[in-house]
Amino acid sequence: MRQSDHFLLVSHVNPDGDAIASLIAMALALEKWGKRTTMYNESPIPAVYRFLPAVDRIVRRIETPSAYDAVVILDCSNIERIGRLSADFGQFSLTVNIDHHLTNTGYGDFCHVDTAACSTAEIVYRMIQMIGIALDREIATAIYTGILTDTGSFRFANTNRTAFSICLDLMENGVDPYTVAQHVYGTYSIGRIKLLNLALDSIEITEDGKLSFMMLTREMLEETGTQPEDVDGMINYAKSIKDVKVAVLIQELFRSDTERDKNRFYVSLRSDGSVDVAALASSFGGGGHHRAAGFSAETSLADLKGGILAWIDNSERGICRN
């Protein structure tokens, strides 16, 4: 990275707080290092993260991937997670893979995966410290947002001493935790509230009460005037139901005119720890963590739900029956 000048920075489709925050923090740090950067994400940025510095610089289209000295891919367990740009993987001059997912496939010329990190933002923080780049309020705010969201406001099992130690340093460099929390968790549009109401009405629970399904259709988004990025975080409601071990959010994706006959879905998975949803996601071509994972699928809704139920039944020895 020291020898490269022009960087393309990429994070995964349907980005969460860690993906966006890591992207921004790395870009701003590289620029302080005298580098040129372009930030890319295929998907729209969720409204709750549009307060982040430099977020308006994230582009959704790259014309010439080969024009960059290096491509840094952040928070992606496999190359397919970057979306359509993965088809140009062979054109990348140099690829750096920075991630913390257990299911990372080790792609790229240089691979820095630390599964003990609470977030990719934590890894970016440590890289910035190693390079010797001074933190400022903008970089610190981005990193703090990544850690805050990927630890579930410090509620998830990946919350550790290091996370709190880093956040203390970030606060000393200008982060206002209240302001970040208000943007991420405290302000929603009326459309998102209406969408949440429809999502809650869609919840189905298996007979034993241990598996919950939540469904979001294109019609729901159209009815409420919301976008796919407004779905972020809704699966946590399905997971918080008493006795539920695995929560599944199936989001129907918008189709282009050439895809009218295709059923495309994005599936988010959450577990209480008794089921390895990263392994479940991997079986469908996705990835993630033991407790949180996801994948995309092109199939019928009935086959998708049946496949998830069959995997849990076969691989977890009836964890959702006992």
C-alpha positions in Angstrom: 0.0 0.0 0.0 2.9 2.3 0.7 4.1 1.8 -2.9 0.7 2.4 -4.5 -0.7 5.9 -5.3 -4.3 5.5 -6.6 -6.7 3.3 -4.6 -10.2 1.9 -5.3 -11.9 1.1 -2.0 -14.8 -1.3 -2.1 -17.3 -2.8 0.5 -20.1 -5.3 0.2 -23.5 -4.9 -1.4 -26.4 -4.0 1.0 -23.8 -2.3 3.2 -24.1 -2.2 7.0 -22.5 0.3 9.3 -19.2 -1.5 9.5 -18.9 -1.8 5.7 -19.6 1.9 5.1 -17.5 3.1 8.1 -14.5 1.0 7.2 -14.7 2.3 3.6 -14.8 5.9 4.7 -12.2 5.6 7.4 -9.7 3.9 5.2 -10.2 6.4 2.3 -9.7 9.4 4.6 -6.7 7.9 6.2 -5.0 7.1 2.9 -5.7 10.6 1.7 -3.9 11.9 4.8 -1.0 9.7 3.7 -0.9 11.5 0.3 -2.8 8.9 -1.7 -5.7 9.3 -4.2 -8.9 7.3 -3.5 -12.2 6.4 -5.0 -14.9 4.8 -2.8 -17.3 2.4 -4.3 -20.4 0.5 -3.2 -23.0 -1.0 -5.6 -25.9 -0.4 -3.3 -27.5 2.9 -2.0 -26.2 4.0 1.4 -28.9 3.6 4.1 -30.3 6.9 5.3 -29.1 6.3 8.9 -25.4 6.4 7.7 -25.6 9.4 5.5 -24.4 11.7 8.3 -20.9 10.1 8.0 -18.1 12.3 6.6 -17.4 12.0 2.9 -20.4 9.6 2.4 -21.5 11.6 -0.6 -18.3 10.7 -2.4 -19.2 7.0 -2.5 -19.9 6.1 -6.2 -22.0 3.2 -7.5 -20.3 2.7 -10.9 -16.7 2.2 -11.9 -15.8 2.5 -15.6 -12.1 1.3 -15.6 -11.1 -0.9 -12.6 -7.7 -1.5 -14.2 -6.9 2.3 -13.8 -6.2 1.9 -10.1 -2.9 0.8 -8.5 -4.6 -1.2 -5.9 -8.1 -2.3 -4.9 -8.8 -2.5 -1.2 -11.9 -4.7 -0.4 -13.3 -4.2 3.1 -15.6 -6.4 5.1 -16.3 -9.0 2.4 -15.9 -12.7 3.1 -15.8 -13.5 -0.6 -15.2 -11.6 -3.8 -18.8 -12.1 -4.9 -20.0 -9.9 -2.0 -18.9 -6.8 -3.9 -21.6 -7.4 -6.5 -21.3 -6.8 -10.2 -17.7 -5.5 -9.9 -16.6 -9.0 -9.0 -16.8 -9.8 -12.7 -13.8 -7.5 -13.2 -11.7 -9.1 -10.5 -9.2 -10.3 -13.1 -8.6 -6.6 -14.1 -7.5 -5.5 -10.7 -3.8 -4.7 -10.6 -3.4 -5.5 -6.9 -6.0 -6.7 -4.4 -5.9 -6.2 -0.7 -8.5 -8.1 1.3 -9.3 -6.7 4.8 -11.9 -8.5 6.8 -12.9 -10.1 10.1 -15.4 -12.8 9.0 -14.7 -16.5 9.8 -15.9 -17.5 6.4 -13.4 -15.3 4.4 -12.1 -17.3 1.5 -8.7 -15.7 1.5 -9.0 -14.1 -2.0 -6.7 -11.4 -3.2 -2.9 -10.7 -3.5 -2.7 -9.6 0.2 -5.1 -10.9 2.8 -5.4 -9.4 6.2 -8.3 -11.3 8.1 -8.5 -11.0 11.8 -11.5 -13.0 13.1 -10.8 -11.9 16.7 -11.6 -8.3 15.7 -15.1 -7.0 16.7 -15.4 -5.3 13.3 -13.5 -4.5 10.2 -13.4 -0.9 11.5 -11.3 -2.2 14.4 -8.7 -3.6 11.9 -8.7 -0.3 9.9 -8.1 1.5 13.2 -5.1 -0.7 13.9 -3.7 -0.3 10.4 -4.0 3.5 10.7 -2.1 3.4 14.0 0.6 1.1 12.5 1.1 3.5 9.5 1.3 6.4 11.9 -1.6 8.5 10.5 -3.0 10.9 13.0 -6.7 10.4 13.8 -9.1 13.4 13.3 -12.7 13.7 14.2 -13.9 12.5 10.8 -11.9 9.3 10.7 -12.6 8.7 14.4 -16.4 9.1 13.8 -16.4 6.6 11.0 -14.5 4.0 13.0 -16.7 4.5 16.0 -19.8 4.0 13.9 -18.4 0.7 12.5 -17.6 -0.6 16.0 -20.9 0.6 17.5 -23.1 -1.0 14.8 -21.2 -4.3 14.4 -21.3 -4.9 18.2 -25.0 -4.1 18.3 -24.4 -1.1 20.5 -22.0 -3.2 22.5 -24.6 -5.9 23.1 -23.3 -8.7 20.9 -20.8 -11.4 22.0 -18.0 -9.8 19.9 -17.9 -6.8 22.3 -14.6 -7.0 24.1 -12.0 -5.0 26.1 -10.3 -3.9 22.8 -13.6 -2.4 21.5 -14.0 -0.2 24.5 -10.4 0.8 24.6 -10.5 1.9 20.9 -13.7 3.8 21.5 -12.2 5.7 24.4 -9.3 6.8 22.1 -11.9 7.7 19.4 -13.8 9.9 21.9 -10.5 11.6 22.8 -10.2 12.4 19.1 -13.5 14.1 18.8 -16.2 11.5 18.6 -19.6 12.4 20.1 -21.3 9.1 21.0 -24.7 10.7 21.5 -24.7 12.3 18.1 -23.7 9.1 16.4 -26.3 7.1 18.3 -29.0 9.6 17.4 -28.3 9.3 13.7 -28.0 5.5 13.7 -30.7 4.6 16.2 -32.7 7.7 17.1 -34.1 9.1 13.9 -36.3 7.2 11.3 -38.5 8.4 8.5 -42.3 7.8 8.8 -42.0 5.4 5.8 -39.5 3.3 7.6 -41.8 3.1 10.7 -44.6 1.9 8.4 -42.3 -0.6 6.7 -41.4 -1.9 10.2 -45.1 -2.4 11.0 -45.5 -4.5 7.8 -42.4 -6.5 8.5 -43.6 -7.3 12.1 -46.9 -8.4 10.7 -45.1 -10.8 8.3 -43.3 -12.7 11.1 -43.9 -16.5 11.1 -42.7 -18.8 13.9 -42.1 -22.5 13.5 -44.3 -24.7 15.7 -41.6 -25.2 18.3 -41.0 -21.5 18.5 -37.3 -21.7 17.8 -37.1 -20.3 14.2 -38.7 -17.0 13.0 -39.2 -15.9 9.4 -39.7 -12.2 8.5 -40.6 -11.3 4.9 -40.1 -8.0 3.1 -41.5 -7.7 -0.4 -41.1 -5.2 -3.2 -44.7 -4.2 -2.7 -44.1 -3.3 0.9 -41.3 -0.9 0.0 -43.5 0.6 -2.8 -46.4 1.0 -0.4 -44.4 2.8 2.2 -42.2 4.8 -0.2 -39.0 3.2 1.3 -35.9 1.8 -0.3 -34.0 -1.6 0.3 -31.5 0.2 2.5 -34.3 1.1 5.0 -34.5 -2.6 6.0 -31.2 -2.4 7.9 -31.6 -3.7 11.5 -35.2 -5.0 11.2 -34.1 -8.6 11.6 -33.2 -7.9 15.3 -37.0 -7.7 16.1 -37.5 -11.2 14.8 -34.4 -12.4 16.7 -35.5 -10.8 20.0 -38.7 -13.0 20.3 -38.6 -15.2 23.3 -37.2 -18.8 22.7 -36.2 -18.0 19.1 -32.8 -19.4 18.3 -32.5 -18.4 14.6 -34.1 -15.4 12.9 -34.4 -15.2 9.1 -35.2 -12.1 7.1 -36.0 -12.7 3.5 -35.9 -9.5 1.4 -37.3 -9.6 -2.1 -35.0 -7.7 -4.4 -36.1 -5.3 -7.2 -35.7 -6.8 -10.7 -34.6 -5.0 -13.9 -36.7 -5.2 -17.1 -34.5 -8.2 -18.2 -35.2 -10.1 -15.0 -39.0 -10.1 -14.9 -39.1 -13.9 -14.6 -36.6 -14.2 -11.9 -37.2 -14.3 -8.1 -34.2 -12.8 -6.4 -33.8 -12.5 -2.6 -31.3 -11.4 0.0 -31.4 -13.4 3.2 -30.2 -12.1 6.6 -29.6 -14.6 9.4 -29.2 -14.1 13.1 -28.6 -16.7 15.8 -28.5 -16.8 19.6 -25.2 -18.8 19.2 -26.7 -22.3 19.3 -26.7 -22.4 15.4 -23.8 -21.5 13.2 -25.6 -19.3 10.7 -22.3 -18.6 8.9 -22.2 -22.2 7.9 -25.8 -22.0 6.8 -25.0 -18.9 4.7 -21.9 -20.5 3.2 -24.1 -23.5 2.0 -26.0 -20.9 -0.1 -22.9 -19.1 -1.4 -22.8 -16.4 1.3 -20.9 -15.9 4.5 -20.6 -14.0 7.8 -20.2 -14.8 11.5 -21.4 -17.6 13.8 -24.2 -15.4 15.0 -24.8 -13.1 12.0 -24.6 -13.9 8.3 -26.3 -13.5 4.9 -26.6 -14.7 1.3 -28.3 -13.9 -2.0 -30.5 -16.4 -3.8 -32.3 -16.8 -7.1 -35.1 -19.3 -6.5 -38.8 -19.5 -5.4 -39.8 -18.4 -2.0 -41.1 -21.8 -1.1 -37.8 -23.5 -2.2 -35.8 -20.9 -0.3 -37.6 -21.4 3.0 -37.6 -25.2 2.5 -33.9 -25.2 1.9 -33.2 -23.2 5.1 -35.4 -25.5 7.1 -33.8 -28.6 5.6 -30.2 -27.3 6.4 -31.1 -26.6 10.0 -32.8 -30.0 10.4 -29.9 -31.9 8.8 -26.9 -29.9 10.1 -28.1 -28.9 13.6 -29.7 -32.2 14.5 -33.1 -30.8 15.2 -32.0 -27.7 17.2 -35.3 -26.1 16.2 -37.3 -29.1 17.3 -35.9 -29.8 20.8 
